[in-house]
Amino acid sequence: MRRRPGDAVSSRCDVCGKQPGFGKRVARAGLRAQVRHVKGRSTRRFNPNIQPVRAVKDGTPVRMKVCTSCIKKGKVERRVSV
C-alpha cells in the first residue's frame, strides 16, 4: 500500500505523535493454517484509535485529535462544558 501525502497526517495524535504502522498480512494454507505453507503476503496498515476531543491547551479550548491511550493516561485536560 502506498502512502499518500495526506494519509498519515490525518490519523496522527496531536499529543504523542502516534501514527499508522505498516506490516504484512500473511495468507496461510493448510490444516489449522498456523504452521503450514505461506501462500502470500500483502501489505496492511495498523491505524491508531484517534478521537476528536475538545480540550484545554494553554488556557484556551481547542479541538484536537488524540489517541485513546493519551486520553486514558490523562495527558489531555478535557474542556468542562457549562
Secondary structure, 3 states (H helix, E strand, C coil): CCCCCCHHHHCCCCCCCCCCEEEEEEEECCHHHCCCCEEEEEEEEECCCEEEEEEEECCEEEEEEEEHHHHHHCCCCECCCC
